[in-house]
């Protein structure tokens, strides 16, 4: 039950960050403006890498910043990292202990870059090499699968975007804790949907835009916790080849938000449903949910850029209950440890 209890802490974690993370992020924003920083590089692995994908969309769409994902082995193994002295370099790691992520920030700081660490351990090696540290304030996370710390990373990215924009914060941020809490009320329905998917050895997970990060993280949880071979795609990339994998009965999970990506996703899902795909849709849009044999409703009215912070919670719950339905122990994923130290 550890994973289940920890993911239920997400509403309180985000509520705390709305207060605690603003001051250090304002310092980062002030320094970005002083330096005239024009691009961002993010070093991360695993779940944190998906939070970095969210940052690519948020900081790109809302702040006009090109955001690249680091290749950590260039710094940790090849000792020849890229020139990033004029960038904001962010290290994301729940534990703050992975040597390759630490090496990226060390290299960047030697070059004179502004460095920011997002970690649940403000006393970690990653925090030690950063100019500014934002503690995720999630409390101990004992389950192997990261849940509340991922939601915390997304919330900090959203708050960083607001700090960089300046002015009054988006009032929708204050709705996040309540919206997350509302997702827990879907659990009985999630149990039923997970039972339907339990016999399937594989599935495809689709999204686009801001929710692409959600598709990637949902697929990871399905793999590591439930033992399902889940392949995530941007819907646009999916149409450029992998769509040929689809056959009647193959489960297709989709996360869909109202916004510019909605019409294209509805059209694609309609075609796939007509071809016999077994659709499960997580969405605030009734037209997307209507296409599916099973669906989960996201809260309406949240801006598209904030929707991934809420959408991942029912997906995490689904992975947990799918593991249970498949007779697996969600607390003991095969071959995994809580902290993975890659170099």
N, C-alpha and C positions, 0 to 999 in steps of 0.2 A: 504493500500500500504506500510505500515511500514516494514513488513517482506520482501517484494519484494525489497524495496530500500536498506535494510540492507544487504541482501545476495549479492547484486551487489557491495557492498563495499569490498568484500573479496580480490579481486586482490590488492587493495591499502593497505589493512591491512597486507597481507603477504609481500608485498614489504617493508613496514616499519619495520616489524620484522626481515627481513634479515639483517637490519642494527642495530636495537636497542637491539635485544636479544642476540647477540653474546657475549658481554662482561660479563654479569652475568652468562651465561652458561659456559664460559671458566673458571670462578671462581669455579663453581661446578665441572667441569671436573678435574681441578687441585687438588681440595680437595679429590675427589674420588681416584685419583691416589696416593695422599699422604697417605690416610688412607688404601688403598688396598681394597676398598669396592668391594664386590663380588655379591651383589644382590640388587634388587630394590623392594620397595613396593609402590603402588599407591592407594591413597584414592580418590574416586570420586563418584558422583551420576548422574543418568540420562545421558544427552548428554556427559558430561565429562567422564563418565564411558566408553563410546565408544572410546573416545580419549585415554583412558588408555588401552583399548584393542589394539588399533594401536601401542601403546608403547610396549606392550608385544611382538609383532612381530618385530618391528624395533630394539629395544634394545636387543632382543634375537638373531635375525638373524645377525645383523651388529656389535654388541658389545659383544656377548657371555654372556650376563647378564640374569640370571633368574629374571623374573618380576612377582610378585604376586599382586593380587588385594586385598586391605584391606577389612576387615569386620568391618565397622565403629562402629557398635553397641557394639563390644567388648570393645572399648575404651569409648564410650559415655554413654552406659547404664550399661554394666556389669562391667565396671571399671577394666578390666583385659585383656589388650591388649597383643599381642604376643611380644616376645623379638626381637627387631629390632635395637638394639644399634649399630650394625655393618653394617647397611643398609643405602642406600639412600632412604629416604621416601619423596614421592612427593604428595602434595595435589593439586588437580585440581578442580577449581570451578570458574565459570564465575563471580559470585557475591562475592565469598570469605566469605560468611556469614553463610553457613550451619553449625550448631553447631557440628554435628557428624564428619564432615571432619576436622574441627578445632581441635576437641578432639584427632583425630588420630595424627596430627602433634604435639600437646602439649605433648602427651604421648611419642612419638618418641623422641622429643627434651629432655625430662626429662631423657631418657635412654642414651642420648649422640649421637643419630643418626644425620646424616647430613640431614637437611630438606630443601625442595624446594617448593615454592608455585607458581603455575601458575594461575593467576587471572586477570580479567579485572579491578579490583579495588585494586591498590597498597596500599590503606589506609584501607583495610578490616581487620577483625579479623584474617583471614587465613594468610594474609601477616604479621601481627604482630607477629605470632608465628613461622615464618620460618627463617632459617638462610639466605637464598637467595630468592629473589622474582624476578620473570620475569613477567612484566606487559604485557598483551596481546595486549595493544595499539589498541583496536578495536573501541574506541570511544563509546558513549552511545549506548546500545542495548535496544530499547524500546519494540520491538515485544516480545510477550511471548515466542515464539519458538526461540531457540538459533540457529543462522546460522553462521554469520561471526566469532563469538567467538569460535565455534567448529573448523572451518578452522584454526583459529589462534592457537588453542591448538595443532592441528596436526603439524603445521609448527614449533612450538617450540619443539615438540618432535623430529622432524627431525633434527633441529639444535642442540639439546642436543646430539643426536647420533653422529653427526659430531664432536662436541667438544670432546666427549669421545674418538673418534677414533684418533683425532689429525691430523696434516698434512694439506694439502691443501683441502679446502671444495669441495664437488662434484659440478662441474659447472652447473649441471642440476638444482640446487636450483634456479639459477637466471632465469630459464625458467618458474618458477611457476606462477608469476603474469600474464604473457602473456597467459599462458595456461588457467588460471582461467578466464581471460577476454574473451577468445575464447568460453568458455562454455556458456556465455550469448548470443552468436549468435545463439544458438540452441533453443531459447525460442519459436519461432513460431512452430517449430516441436513438442516441448514439450507440448504446448497447445493442439495440435491435439491428441497426445498420451494420455494425461490426460483425454480428453473427451471420449475416447474409454473405459477407465477403470471406469469411473464415476458410472455406474450402479452396479459394483461389491461390495458386502459388505465385502469381505475378499480377501486376497492374501498371497502368500508365497514370501519371499525375500531370495535369495541365493547368496553366494559368498564363497571364501575360501582364506586362506593366509592373506596377508596384507589387502585385500579388505573385510575381514570379518567385520571389524569395520564399513565399509561403509554400509554393509547390515543391521547391527544393527541400525545404526543411520537413515538410510532411512526408515526402518520400524517404528521407533519411530516417525518420522515426519509424516508418513502416518496416524498413529494412532492419534497423538495429534492435528494435524492441519486439516486433511481431514476426520477423523472419520472412517477410514477403519481399520478393524482388520487385521493387517499385522504381520505375524509371521516370524522372521528372523532365518536362520540356516546357519551354515557352511555346505557346500555341503557334506562333509564327514559324519557329524552327521545326515543330512537329509536322507542319504541312510541307516542309522541304525534304521529306524522305521517310521519317519514322512512321508516318501515317499508314504506310504500307503494312505495318505490323498488325493493324487492327483487324479483328475477325469477330464474328458473332459470339457474344458471351464474355469477351475479354473485359474485365472491370476497368473503367476509365473514371478517375476521380478528378474533379475540376473545381478550382477556386475562382470565382467570378465576381468582380466588383462593378457597380455602376460607374460609367465614365467612358472615355474614348475607346477602350478595348471591348466594351460590352457587345456592340452589334456584331463584330467579327467572331467573337467567341460563341455567341448564340447561334450564328449561322453554322459554324463548324460543329458544335455539339448537336445541332439538329441533323446534320448530315450523318454524323457518327451514330446517333440514336436510330436513324432510319436504316442504317446498315447492321444494326443488332448489337451495338456496344451496350454494356451494362453500366449506365451512368449513375454516379453519385456526385451531386453538385452542392457546393457550399457557396451561398451567395445571398446578397441583399436584394437581388433582382428577381421578381416573380417569373419573368419570361425565361430566365435561365433555369430556375428550379423546376418549372413546368415540364422541361424536357427530360427530366431524370426519373428513374425508378425509385430513387431515394434522394432526399435532400435535407439540408440544414440551413436555416434562415439566419443570416447575419443581420445585425441591427441596421436599420435605415438611417440616413441622415448624416452618417460620419463622412468626412471628406475622404476621397479615394486614397490619398497619401497616408492617412492614418489607419485605414481598414486592415492592413496586414497585422497590426499589433493585436487586434481583436480576433482576426480570422484564424490565427494559428492555434488558439486554445481549443476549439472543438476538434481540430485536426490532431492535436496531442492526445486528447481524450479518446479519440477514435483509435489511434495507434495502441494506446494502453488496453482498451477493451478488445481490440482485435487480437492482441497477444494472449489475453485471457481466454478468448474464444478458441484460439488455436492450441491451447494447452501449454503455452510457454510462460515462463516466469519473467514479467517485465522488469523485475529488479536485477536480473542476472543475464543480460545479453551475452551471447556466446562470444568469447575471444576479446571482450572489451573491458577496459578499466575506466574508472572515473577520470583520471588525468592521463592523457596521452602525451608523452614527451618525444616529439619528432625533432630531428636536427637537419 
